[in-house]
C-alpha cells in the first residue's frame, strides 16, 4: 500500500476538517445497513475473507487514529489515519454515566476536552482512585452522553504537538456506535473493510461501578456484524479477564496488552494473582494467553529493551516465543518525535522535533513483529514497504 507523505497530509487536512463538521448528526442514523454481509463482517476488501491473517504484513495500526497530526480519538483523527493508509484504526472505550461507550484514552477528560472551560461542570471536578492510582479531574462516568456531547476535543500533549492545537475544538467526543457507522460508511465508499482495534479501558474499575464494558460492546459488535471470527476488528485489554469475558460473548479476535515487565494487570491485583507481566511473557504465560486470545500487544521494551541511556539493547526471545504458540504481536507505540524515540535515533536536542523515525521503525520491523501501533501511520507504512513483498523477519 502506498502513502503520500507530508504533501498529502497538507491536502488532506482541509478535507478531514470538512468531514468532521457533521459528526454529531451520525447519532440520528440507524444500524440497518450493518449486517454480516456489509463491510464490518463480510467478505472482500482489506483482509479479504481470511480474517486478520489476510491483513498486510507488517500491519500498521493508527494509534488513537492519526494522533501525531490530529487530536486523538476524534473522527478527524480516525479519518486521517485511513486517508494516510493505516491498515487498522484504534479506539479506546470508556462509559458515560448512562451506559454509552465513548472513545477516550482515559475516563479522565480534563486533558483531552475543553471541560475545564465549562463553568456548569466545575463542580464535577473530583479525585478518584483508578486502578490504584489517585487521579484528579473530570470523569466520563460522571457525565451523561448528552452532557459529554457539549464538550469539544483538544490536543492531549500540546507541548510536543503544538501544531495539533490548530484543530482544538473541531470535533466532539465520538461514541463507539458513531465510529462503527463511520467505519461502515467508509468501507462502502472504499470498497474494502475498515479494520478497528478496540480496547476496553479499566474494565474491572468500571464493572465495580455497575458500568461493565464487555456486554454493551458485544451488543454493538453483533448489531454491526463485527462479532464473528473473521470480523474486521481486534479486541484488546490490559486485563486478561476482560478478553476472557469477551471470548464468551463474541468470536472476534482478541489481543492481551502487556505493560512493563514488573507490573501486574489490575484484575490480577484484585484477584490476588501473583503473576506479573514478566511471568506472562514466559512460555507458560504465553501458552495460557493463547487459550483465549489470538495475540499480544506488548510495550516495545519487552521486545527491544532500552538501557539506562535510552539506547536499544539485545532483543528478547518474545517474538519467537509468542509465534511458537500461534500468537501474533502488535507492540506499542512508535512515534516520530525525539522524546519518544530510542536515543540512537534522536536528532538534535528539541524533544518535539522529528528524529530518525524511519530508522527506528525499520529496526522494530526487523524483529519479526506482525504489526505496530503508531501515531504516525504514514511513517509506519513507508518503513513497512520494504518488509511486505514476501521478505521474512530476521527474528521470526
N, C-alpha and C positions, 0 to 999 in steps of 0.2 A: 504494500500500500504506500502510495506516495504522500508527501506532505509539502506544504507551501512555504514554511518558514516565516520570518518576520514580515516580509512584504505582504504575505497573505493575511497575517493577523491584522495588519492595518486596515485592509479592505473589509475584513470580516467584522471588525468592531462595530461599525455602524449598523450592519445587518443584524448582529446579535442584539444590539440595543433596541432596534425596531421590533425584533421578535419578542422581546421581553415586555412590551407595553401591554400585552393582553393576557398576562399570566393569571390574574385573579378570575378572569372570565372562564377559565377551564373548569372551575368548580361546578359550573352550571351544566356541564356535559353529562353524558351517560356512558356506561360501560358496554353498550350494546355492540360496539364494533370489536370488542376484545373477546376472542374465543380461541380455542386451541388451534384453529386454522388461520388465525390472524398472526400479526408479527410476533407477539410475545411467545407463543408456544408452537408455532407452525414450522413448516419446512422451508428450505431455500435460504438464500441470503447469507449473511455473515455467520459462519459456523455451520451452514447447511443444516442437515438433519442429524449431524454427528454429535450434537451437544457441544460441551466445552472442548472436547478433543478436536473439534473442527476449527477452532479459533486459530488465528495466526500465531506462529511461534517464533520468538517470544511475544507474549501478549502485552500490549501497552494499555494500562488501566488509568483513566483520568481520575486522579485523586481528588475527591470532592468536586469533580468537574475539571475545568482548566484553571485551578485556583492560583496558578502562577500569574494569571492575566486578568482574572475577574474575581470579585468576592465569592468565597466558597459557598457551596450548597445553595446556589441560585439557578434558576432555569437559564440565565445568561451564561453561567459557568458551565453547565451541562451542555448547552448548545455549542459553545465554543469548543469544548472537548471533542464533540462529534465532528465539528467542522474542521478541526485540525487533524482528524483521522484516528482518534482513540478507538481501540477495539472494544473497550468496556468503560462504562462510566459509573463511578461510585457514589452511593448515598449512605449517610449515617442517619439512623432513625431514633427519635425520642418522642414521647407522647405529650399531648396537651391535657389539661385538666378534664376535658370532656372526651378523652379517649381517641383523638385523631393522631395519626402518626405524621410527624413533620420532619423535614430534613435539616438537621443541625449537627455539627460535630459534637457539641455538648448540650446538655439541658440548660446550662448557664448561658444566657444570651446577651450579657452586657457587652461582650467584646465583638459580637457579630451582628448586632442590630442597633438601631437608634433608640432602644427602650429608655435609656437614661435621659433622653430629651423629651420624654412624655411625662409631664407632671402628674397626670392621672394615675400613673403606675409607680410613683415614688414610694408609696407605702408597701409595694410588693418586694422591695429590696430586702434581702434577708441572708442569713448564714445557715448553711446546711452541711451535713456530713454525707458526702457521696463516695461510696466505696472506701470509707475510712479516711477520706481527705476533707478537711474543712474548706468550704467554698462560699464566698460571699458574692451576691449578685441577684439577678432575676432569673427565674427558672421556668421552663416551658410548662411544667406540671402545675404551675400556679396561674396559668392563663387559659381561657377558652380559645378555641380556634378563631372565633370572631375577633377577640381582643388581639391575638397574635397577628392577625392579618392587617391590623392598623400600623404595624411596625414595618420598617424597611431594613434590608440587609446592608452591611458595610464590611469593608476590608478588616480582617482579623489582625494582621501584623503590618500596620501602615509604616512602621519604622523601616521595614525591609522592603515593602512593596508599595512605595508611595504612589506610583503610577496607578495602582489599582483603586486608590481612593477617588479617582475620577468617576468611578461607577457607583460610589456610595449612594444609596437611596433609589437606585434604578429598579430594584427588584424586591418583591415580597418574599417572605419565608414560604417555600412551597410545601404542600402536603405530599406524601408519597403517592397518593392517588393521582394528584396532578402530574407527578413525574411519570407514572405509568401511562397516563393518557398522552403525555408528550412523547414518550418512547414509542407508543403505538403509532402515533401520527407521523413521527419521523421515520419509522420503519416502513410505513406505506409509501411515504414520499421518496425514500431512498431505494426501495425495493430490496431491503435486507434487514435482518433482525437487529434491533438495537439492544445490546447486552448491558445489563446492570450488575453492580456488585454492592450488595445491601447489608449493612452492618446493624445489628441490634446493640445499642449503647446502654451500658449499665443495666442489663436485664434483671438481675436479682434485686437491685435497688428499686426499680420500678414495679416489679412484682410485689415487693413488700408494701408498696403504696396502693395496691389494687389496680395497677395500670400495666399488667403484663403485656409484653410486646409481641410475643410469638403468635398468639391466637389471632389478633387483628391483622398481623402481617400475613399469616397463612390465608385468611379470608380474602384479602386483597389479591394475593397471588393466584388463588383459584379463580376469582372473578375476572382477572385479566389474562388467564391462560398461561401463567408462569409458574405453575406448581409441579410440572412433570419433570422426569429425569433429564430430558433433553431441552428443558426450558432455557430461554436466553437470560439466565440470572444465576449469580452466585449469592449464597447467603453466608454471612461471616459474623464472628463474635470473638471477643477475648475471653468469654466464659464458655467453656466446652459444654456445660449443661444446657445452654441456650440452643446450641446446634443439635444436641441430643433431643431436646424437646421438639425442635422443628423437624427433625428426621421422622418423628411420629405423625407429623401433620401434613407435610408435603414431601415430594421426592426430588426437588430441585437440588443441585449440587451445593455442598457445604464446605466451608473453609474455617479452620480454627486459627485465630490470630494469636501470635506469641510475642510477648514483650521481652524485656531484658531477662537474662538467664536466672538471676537471683530473685525474681519476682514470683508471686503466686497469683493465679486468677482469683478474682474476688469471690466467685462461687466456691472455690476451694477453701478460701479463708472462712467463709460462713459454714461450710460443711465439715471443717476440721480435717480436710485432706492435706497431708503434709507435703505433697509433691510441689515442686517448683517448675518453672519453665525449663530449667536445666535437666530435670527428670523427663519432661515431655519430649525433649529433642533427642533423647537416647532411643536406641532401637525399640525397647519395650514400650516407651511412651508413644512413639510413632505408631507402633502396632495397635495400641489402644485407640488412638485417634482414628486410624484407618477403619475401625469398626463402625464409625458413624459419620465420617467425613471423607471428602474426596481430596482435600488439600490442606495446606497450612499457609499462613501468612506471617512469616517471621520478620522481626526487625532485621535489617540488613546486617547488623552487628553479629547476629547468630550465624551468619554465613561467612562474612568477612570482618573479623574483629578489628577494632582500632586500638592502637597503643596510646600511651599517655599523651603523646604529641598530636594525636588525631590522625595518624597515618595508618593505612591498611596493613594488617598483618597476614599471617598464614591462614588460608581458608580452612574452615572446619569440614567435617565429613557430612554435614547436614543434608546437602543436596543429594549426595549418593545414598545416604541412609533413607531419606524420605522417598526417593524414587524407587528404592528397593521394596518399599511397602505400598507402591502404587499411588503415592500422594504427589500431587503437583505442588509447586511452590510459587506463591505470589508475595515476595517480600516488599517491604515499605521502608522509607519513602524517598524517591530520588527527586532532587530539585536542582535548579540551575545556580542558585546564589552561593557565594563563598561560605556563608555562615552555616550551610547545610552540607557542604562537600568535605570529603576527606582532605587532610592537609595538603597532600601532594597534588591535588587538583585545584587548589585555590590560586587565584591570580590577583595580585595586589593586596592592599590592606583594607579595602572597603568591604564590610561584611555583606552589603546589599548588592554588590557588583556580581556579575556573572563570572564564574570560574570556568575551568575546562570540564564542563558538564558532559560533553560528548565522550571524553576520555573516561570519566567515571562510569557512565552508562555502559560503555563497551566492556569495562572491567567487570561490572556486575553481570552482564550477559555471558561473559566467558565462563562464569561459574556453572552454567547449565540451568539457571532458573527458568521456569516456564512462563513467567510474566513479571511485571513490576508495577507498583503504584507510583505515579509521578504527578507532580503539579504542573509539569510542562510536557504534554503529550507529543508535541511536535519534535522536541529534543529526543524523547524516547524513541519515536518512530524512526528518526533519521539514524540513530545509533543501531536500532534493531534491524535495519535493512540488510546489513552485512551478515546477519545471522539467520536470515529467513530462506535463502534459496536451497535449503537442504543441508547446510553445514550443521554438524553436531557439536555440542559443547565440549570443552576440554575437561570438565569435571562432572560429566553426566554419568 
